[in-house]
Amino acid sequence: MAKLPPKPMPLNSTPAAAGGQLTPYATEPKGLLRWLLTTNHKEIGTLYLLFSLSMFFVGGVFALVVRAELFQPGLQLIQPEFFNQMTTMHGLIMVFAAIMPAFTGLANWMIPLQIGAPDMALPRLNNFSFWLLPVAFTLLLSTLLMPGGGPNFGWTFYAPLSTTYAPASTTFFILALHIAGISSILGAINIIATILNMRAPGMRLMDMPLFVWGWLITAFLLIAVMPVLAGVITMMLMDINFGTSFFNAAGGGDPVLFQHLFWFFGHPEVYIMILPAFGIVSAIVPTFARKPLFGYASMVYATAAIALLSFLVWAHHMFVVGLPLVAELFFMYSTMLIAVPTGVKIFNWVTTLFRGSISFEAPMLFALAFIVLFTIGGFSGLMLAIAPADFQYHDTYFVVAHFHYVLVPGALFAIMAGAYYWLPKWTGYYPNERLAQWHFWLSVIGVNLTFFPMHFAGLAGMPRRIPDYALQFTDFNMISSVGAFFFGISQLLFVLVVILCVRGGKKAPAKAWEGAEDLEWSVPSPAPLHTFETPPNLERSTS
């Protein structure tokens, strides 16, 4: 058994026995300069989380504009051109500015605490990689004010729509994505260096919490696929400004090449947004079931298998472009195969719950909703994996329903579960449980009201990304629009819970949750600004 780590040292001193000297924390910058220059992993994690939360509401407003227009058939509120800009910006902001930075913020906060490291391996690089994000997304949002408006070609920005027929602001959109991509790559390098080099003595790779494992594998995915995105948007830039024809058929290019390159990035990107979520749920379920996680090693191998298989399935997004039959079969079977390691994870979580002493605090409720609703998204993904069936589903609202069930009750609910789970460690106070449960139930109702009817609209043939539609889709769209506003407004409760938790409440001990066993629960709540300056000794006893 591992020894319990020693209690962390007080903020302003280290014991003489440990060879410590007075640490000059009092000389650190104050006020705004402190946040601009900070290299502390906790403060940078907080910056990521606050940025993500703000962008979540910006992207959410764009979504509500879309749903308000779709409440009834006919053009109600906005013109089709602006509708296209809203759909595009909603997708880009939610993927690149809300979900990904939220997971990076959780990584910054929790990975050093979970592996017994004093900080991230490259603190200044950590600061730089965060501050690239506000620059990138201020630039992206500014395109809405430019002549011709912002990007209007969908978050997948297919060429030649995004090159030949795009607004002038597309060049700025490309620059913004480059800057955000650099941020992601630098953050991934930092996370890999931290996990591989800064674990506490005695912590082997197979001792690490699954959140750390999820992020280690995610970081390698980011390094592998972000350069592919950089390459494809650079080719777009050349087609727009320098007369090349990578994707222009009239000049000898191939628009389908764009899709191959984009989805070679895009499908691993889906797992970049879900593997850290698996890690969060794998921490919460055993804590509130008060049982060890069933099948730890198989969870690690399943995570690695999902990451590897994600490179082999990209063309299931492209069944209708005229792929050869052998390619359709390969991508169909490889896509169905990825359900196996995902199913292993679902099985292990459910088995962990079996005969556990379960309590239903807010983190557990969000984790359980994740398991149920993410599984629904997985099943609809299997339906889309079947090539002949995909000919019917492709580019309909069925696809919209599928990926929102993966990303909203999947990635987003996992982020909220993690926030409620670790808020006592961050703030020193428990979140208001009554308000948190209200937030959970309103969110679950809102999510299902919004996205479940989209399955039926899609099966009935409603195309995605259209501002107007035939009368037979009216009821489905009205329910979805009401659900979207219901869900969006209920997220204000989350902000209220966080603010109240920061300001005070029921005091949390170091081990805030009874069943929690990971290393972060050995430091005081709130976690001191500097922790593990003397690494905890986790060496195993030889007896």
Number of C-alpha atoms within 10 A of each C-alpha: 9 12 12 12 16 14 13 19 17 13 15 12 13 17 12 9 6 8 8 12 11 11 11 10 12 8 7 10 13 11 7 9 10 12 16 15 16 20 19 21 27 26 18 27 24 19 21 27 24 16 19 25 18 13 23 22 18 18 22 23 16 21 23 18 19 25 23 20 21 24 19 21 17 13 13 13 13 13 11 16 15 18 23 20 21 25 25 22 26 24 18 21 24 24 19 21 25 25 24 21 27 29 28 24 23 24 26 27 25 22 26 27 25 21 27 26 23 21 23 26 21 17 16 13 16 25 22 18 22 24 17 17 25 17 13 22 21 11 17 23 18 14 23 18 10 13 10 15 18 27 31 26 24 19 17 14 21 17 22 23 16 21 25 13 12 20 19 17 20 24 20 20 20 20 18 21 21 20 19 23 24 18 21 24 21 19 25 24 19 20 27 20 15 21 23 12 11 19 23 22 15 14 18 13 13 11 13 18 21 25 22 23 25 25 26 24 22 26 23 17 22 22 18 15 24 20 16 17 20 20 15 21 23 16 18 27 20 16 21 20 10 10 10 16 20 20 26 18 12 8 11 11 16 16 17 18 13 21 23 16 18 22 22 20 24 22 20 26 20 16 21 26 23 24 24 30 27 28 22 28 26 24 22 27 26 23 24 22 21 21 18 17 22 19 15 17 13 14 25 20 14 19 25 19 15 20 21 15 17 23 19 17 23 22 23 25 20 19 24 16 10 10 13 9 10 9 14 20 16 14 22 22 16 18 23 16 16 20 16 14 20 18 14 17 23 18 14 18 25 15 14 20 21 13 10 15 13 17 12 13 17 26 28 23 22 29 28 22 19 27 21 14 20 25 19 17 22 19 14 19 20 18 16 25 23 19 22 14 12 21 13 16 21 22 18 21 23 29 23 18 22 24 18 21 26 24 21 20 27 26 29 25 28 29 25 20 27 24 22 25 24 25 21 27 25 21 20 24 22 26 29 18 14 12 14 21 18 14 22 24 16 18 26 19 13 22 22 20 21 25 26 20 20 27 21 16 22 23 16 16 17 21 19 18 19 13 23 16 17 10 10 12 19 16 14 21 24 20 18 25 26 18 23 25 19 18 22 21 16 18 18 12 19 21 13 16 21 18 12 15 22 17 11 14 14 12 16 19 18 17 19 21 19 9 18 21 16 15 19 22 20 23 21 22 22 18 21 16 14 17 23 21 15 19 18 23 16 19 15 12 8 5 4
